[in-house]
Every structure is written in structure tokens, then in C-alpha cells.
Amino acid sequence: MNVTLWKLTPIQVLAMACFGLVIGNWLKRRLPVLDRLNIPASILGGFVYALAALVMRDRYLNLELDMVLRDVLMVAFFTTVGMQASIRLVKEGGRNLVIFVGASLAGLMIQIIAGVSIAKAYGLNLMIGLIPGAVSLTGGPATAIAFGGTFEKLGVTGATTIGIASAVFGITSSGLIGGYVGGYLIRKHNLKPAPKPELPVPMQITPTGGAGIMSSIILLAVAMGLGTLVSGWIQDQGIILPSYIGAMIIAGVFRNFDDYFRWFNINQETMDGIGNVTLDIFIVMALLTLRLWELLNLAVPILTILFTQIVLLVLLCWFFIYQLMGRDYEAAIMSTGYLGFMLGTVANAMACMGELVQKFGAAPRAFFIVSIVGAFLIDFINALLITQSINLLR
């Protein structure tokens, strides 16, 4: 059988990725259940491409893609995450925020220990145990893709494919059971919302005098450039890490200098917009090269790890997070949010919490704390913790 080989340039790959977003949004309109589960359009569009590649592979058509723009977009997205790392916002959250961050760190450690232990029981490379946990569940699709190349360089075959499949599993699972976790606590303890002072939504707290799109892009590019120097220096010390860590650190420095000295006039809304665009295109590009056939030999161990992670996190929410955060109505809502971003994304957390407050009443403190931790703090902490775990296990 003659198999055609298509070689696509970076511009052609970019065009395919953008059209993949169109496909994903169309699927969400035609199948509302996908929207209710908060599955991103980029994931849907990318999976259409991945399935098509699986069907055509070595039969009709093979693709050879120049993915240079994917890596640029990956670093750009995580740099925008670093731009959100404001110490000022952490201070506004107070003691409860610090406790919730600590609980999130504990959850990450549980994910890592559980995954590595199960991988060891199956006789697999221990680094495989990191992927269907801290990397893909708490980290989400972007972190799974970003670390996939690092794992593959260290000998973990199919790491990116495992990561994306695990991330989608987590997003779907958190969408299905997130609301149930908090609802169970509310009904069991007969919890009622108490009047609370309105807290600011952290993503709306932006310095005055926005810098505009061009200034934001320039600042982003400078942070990315300086970040390559930081990453290079860290790697020279023999530490394995993804390429975006340096840029993320520099962006965090820029953000906090700007909070105190107003040097850059960072407009967080603009930065978030740039981050959303780069993330969507980056994910579709990454899924263009998803090798679904590599999942077959690892299906049982990976599913074992994933189901174990779900059980552990649900129990953690019911018997630890709820108790730790005050055993009240807001604590129950925070438990739902915790499960949402520890299994899926902050969008899952917000959607599940939103469903509960519509039925039972407002929970402003819960939304404030979960959005700060889920939107940027957990990503920053997770990236550093995964990097450290890789260096211990390699």
C-alpha cells in the first residue's frame, strides 16, 4: 500500500491548529454535554485530528509536522501564568488562603506518592507514575504537554499521549463528580450560607493605566528571553526542567516589582487574554502529534492510577479539606473547588462551585480563595514540585 507523506511548515501547522479550535467549538454547540463537562474546544479539536491521524497512519496518509511554533506558544502561555503570581493577592487572601495552599501542596504530594507507588507495583518506570497525577490532573493538558517532551527524553515512551489522555479523563471526572462532593457535605451537615463581605475577584485586580496589547507582548517577550538564560543556568547545574520554568520565574519577578513600583503598568486582563489564545493554539498543535497507539500497552496501569487518584481526592475533600477550612458552608464549596482543579482545571472548579451556589447560596470567600490558588499558585508550585520529583527519580 502506498502511503502519502505530507510535510507541513510551521505556518501550515498554525493554520491547522486554528481551524481545530473551530472544529472544537462546533462540537460543543452540537453536543451540549461537552460544554457542560467544561471540556475545552482546543482538546476536542485536537482529538479530532489525533483520531484522524490514528485511522490514516500507515494506511493512507502520514504527517510530518514542523512544531517549532508549538514550543514558542508553550513558553508564552506559562509566562502569562507567571505574570499572575502576585504576592499582594496572596496577602489579601489571609490565613485561609495560606491553609488552602498548604492543603493543595499536600494533595500534590499524595498524587505523586500514589502514582509512583502504583507504577512500582506494576514494574514500570517510576516516572510514569507522575504523569496520571500531578502532571496531568492538577497540571491539566498544558502541563502534560509541556512535561511530555521532558519525560520522553528521559526514556518514558508515549509520555505526552499518556498525559493528554489522563488530563481529559481528569477534566471529565471532575465535571461529573465535583458538584456531588460539595453537595454531599452540604446536605449531610445541613449547611447554610452565612452573610459574608464581598471579596474582590482576583483576576479583576489589575494595576491602573493598562499597558495595551503591544506593551504586554513586549514585556512578555522580554520575560521569555531572560527566562531562557535562567533556565539555561539551572540546567547547567544538572537539574532537568521544562523550558518554560525560567520565563515563569522572570514573569513572577516582573509582576511583583510592578505591584510595588508600577514600573511596567501590567494589564492583567490583557495578559490573561494573550495567555488564553496561546494556550488554545498550543494545545491543538500538541494534539496534532498525539500517538494514541502508544496507550495500548499501558492502559491497565494508567487507569489504576487514575481511579486511585479520584478515590483519594474525594476522601481528602470530605475528611480533610472540609475540616481544615472551617467545617461550614464555605468549606464545603471550597472542597468542591479543590476537587475541580486538582482533577481538572480551574474552569471545572468554578463551574462546579457555580452550580452549588445557584442552588444553596453565595460563597464569596470560597470563590476568592479557590480562584487565586487554582488560577496561578497551584501551577507555579506544581511545576517546581514535578521538576524536583523528576530529578529525584531519574
N, C-alpha and C positions, 0 to 999 in steps of 0.2 A: 504494500500500500504506500502510495506516495503521500508524504505529509508535507504540507506547506509551512515554511518558516517565515513569520513576519517579524521584522526588526523595527521597533518603534523608537523614535527620537524622544528626548525629554519633552519637547513641545507637544508631540502627539500623545504621550503618556498623560500630560497635564490635561489635554482636551478630553481624553477618555475618563479621567478622574472626575472632571467637572460634569460630564454627562452622566456619570454614575450617581451623582447627587440628584440629578433629575429623575433617574430611574427609582432611586430610593424614596423620594418624596411622592412619586406617583404610586408606588406600592402602599405607602402609608395612607394615601387618600382612598385607594381601592379596598384596602384591608384595615379597617379602623382598629382591629385588635392589636396590630403592630404599633399603632400610635399610643394606645392605652398602656402597652407594656414599656413605653418610652425607649424603644429600640431606635437608635439614630439612623437617619436616612443614609448616612455615609456607610454604616455597617450593611444595610440592606443592599444598596447599590453595589458595594464591593463584593458581597457574597454572590450576587448575580453573576458578576464577572468570574469569580472563583469557581462557581459551579459550571459555567460555560467552558472555562479552561480545563476543568476535570473531564468533561464529556468529550472535548475535542482533542485532548492530549494524546499524542502518538497515534491518532486516528485520522484527523483531518487537518488540524492546524496547531502549531506550537508558536508561542510568542517569546520574543527576546526583547526585553524592555530595558531602556536606559533610565535608571531610577535615581539619577543624581538630584533631581528636584525634591524627591521624597525626603531625603536626609536634610536638606535645607529647611523644608517646611516643618520637619520634626523639631529641629533645634529652635526654630522661630516660635512654635507653639509653647514649648516648655520655657522659653524666655519670657513669654507673656505671663505664664504661671508665676515665675519668679517676681515679676512686676507687681503681683498681688500680695507678696509676703511682707505685709506692713506690721511692724511691732506695735504701732499705735492701735490698730484694730484688735490685736491680742489683748492689750491693756483694757480696752473698752469692754471686752468680754468678762473680765474679772476672774474670780476664783473658779466659778463653774466652767469657764472655758478651759482653764488650765487642767481641771479634773477630767474634762471630756477629751482633751488632747492626750492625757495620760492613759485614759481608757482605750483610745484609738491605737496608741502605741502597744498596749497590752494585746489588743486584738490582732495587730500585725504579727507580734511575736508568736501568738497561738497559731496563726495561719502558717507561718514559716516552720514552726516545730512540727505541726501536724503533717504538713506536706512532705517534709524531709523524712519524717518517721515512716510514712506510708511508702514513699519511694524506696527507702532502705528495705522495708519488708518485702517488696516485690523484686529486690535485687537490681534496681535501676540506678542510674547516675543520680546522686543525691540532689544535684542542681535542678533536675526535672521537678522535684517536689516544691521548688519555689514558684514555679510558673502558674499552676492552677490554685493560686492563693494570693499572696501579697502582690505578685506581679500583675496578674490578670483580673482578680476580683476587686481588691482595693484599688489597684492601679488603673484598671479599665483598659479598653482597647489601645489607647495611645501608649501607655506604659508597656503593655505586652509587645507591641510592635517595636518600640524603642529598644527594649532589652532583648528582643528576639535575636537580633544580629549578634549581640554580645554573647548570648548563650551558644549560638551556633558556632561562633569562632572558638568556643571552649569545648566543642565536641558534642553538644546536645542537638542531635538531628531533629529537624522539624519544630524547633522551639517557637518560631513565630506562629506557625499553624496551630500548635497546641495552645499558645497564648491567646490568639484571637478566638478560637473555639471556646475556650474557658471563659473569656470575657463576655461573650454573647450568652453563654449559659448563665453566668452570674447576673447579667442585666435582666434576663428573662425571669430568673428565680426571684430576684429582689422585687421586681414589679409584681409578681404573683403573690408573694407571702409577706412583703414589707408591711402593708396595712394591717394584715392579720395579727402580726406581732404586737403592735401597739394597741389595736382594738381588743385583743385578749386581756391585756393588762388593765385597760380602762374598765371593761365590763367586770373582770374578776374582783377588782378593788373598788368598784363603784366610784370612779374618779370624776371630779367635776373641774372645769376650768375656773381659775381664780382671777380676779381683775389684776392686770399687770400693766405697768407703764410701758408704753410703746418704745421698743428699741430700734435703732436705725438698722436698715438692711445694709450689710457691709459692702455689697457691690455698688451701692449708690453713694458711698462716701468717697468722693473724689476731690482732689485739690481744685480750687477755683482757677479760672483762666486756663482752660484746656489748651493743650499744645497743638491740636489739629492732627490730621492724618499724616501729613508729611513729617512733622516733627516727631511723631510717635514712631514712624517707620525708621527714621534716622537713629533715634535713641535705641530702638530695638536692634538695629544692625550693629551699632557700636557695642552694645552688650554682647551680642553674638560673637563679634570679632574678638573682644577682650576675653570672652569666655573660652575661646579656643586656646588662648595662652594659659589660662588657669587649668583647663582640662589636660593640656599637654604637660604642664608641670606635675600635676597629680599622677598622670600615667608614668612619668619618668621616675616616680618613686616606687613603681612596681604595683600600683593599685589599678585593678580593672574597673572601668566605669563607662557608662554610655556617654556619647559625645556631648550631650546637652547639659550635663551637670555644671560645667564651668560657666556657661551662659546663664543658667538659672541662678547661680550664686551671685554673679555680677549684677543681674537684674534685681535681685533682692537688695543688694547694697544700694543701687540707684534709687529704688523705691523709698528706702528708709532715709537716705540723705535728702530726698525730695520732701518727705513728710516734715522734716525738721528745718530745712533751709530753703525750700522752694527753688532749688536750682534748676530743675528740668520742667516744672509745671506738667507733670504726668497726668494725662486724662485717662482714668481707669476705664471709662466706658469705651473709649476708642481702642485701648489696648485689648479689652475683652473682645471687641468686635474683630480685630485682627486675629486674635487667638482662635476664635470660633471658625473663621474662614480657613486658616491654615490647618487646623485640626481636621475639619471635614475633608478637605482635599487630600491631606496626608493619609488619612485612614483608607480612603478609596484606593489611593496609589499602592498602599501596602497590601491591601487585599487582592490587588491585581496579580500579585505573585504568590498568593496563598496556595500551598501544596496540600490539598485536602487528603490525598492518598497516603500521606505520611502519618495520619491519625490511626490507621487500622491496627497497627501492632501495639499501640499504647492505649486503646480505648478503655479497657477494664481498669487499669491502674489510675488513669486520669479521672474517670467517673467516680472511682472510690474516693479519691482525694476531694473532688468537688462536693459530693454528697456529705462527706465528713465535715467539710468546711461549713456547709449550710447548717447542719445539726449543731455544731459547736457555737456558731454565731447566734443562732436563735436562743440557745440556752444562755449564752453570755448576756444577751439583751434582757431576758426575763429575770435572771438571778444575779446579775452583776450591774449592768448599766442602769437599770431601773432603780435599784437600791442606791447606787453610788450618786445618782443625780437628784436624789431627794424624795423618791417614792411618792410623787404627786403626779397630777395630770401632765404637767410639762415634761416630767421624767419619762412618762410613757410615750409621749410624742417623740422625745429625743431618742428613745430606744428604736422606734421605727426609722428615724433618720439615720441612726447609726448602722442599722442593718442595710439600709438603702445604699449608702456609699461604701460600706465595707464589702458588699457583694457586687454592687454595680457602679453607679455614678451618682454625683450629687443631684443630677436631674431625677433619678429614681427616688432619692431621699425626699426631695421637695414634692414630687408627685404623690408619694405615699402619705407624707405628712399632711399635704393639702387635702387629701381625701378624708382624713380623720378629722381635721379641724372644721371641715364643712359639716360633718355630722355631729360633732361634740362641742365645738367652740374653739376660740382663738388660743394660740400658744406662741406669743411673740418671742419669748426668751428662747424657746426651743429652736425656732426658725433662725434666730440670730446666731446662736452657737453652732448649730449644725452647718449653716451656710458658710461660716468662717472656716471651720475645720474641714468640711468636705470640699470647699471650693479651691483652697490652696494649701493649707497647712499639712493635710494628710499626704498630698502629692509630694511635697518637699521632704517630709520625714520619710515617706515610703521609699523614695528614690535613694536616699542616703542609706537606709537600712538594707535595701536589696543589694546595693553595691557592696556593703560590708559583708553581707551573707555570702555573696559570690566569692569574695576574696578569702573567706574562711573555708569554703567548700571546694574550691577549685584544686 
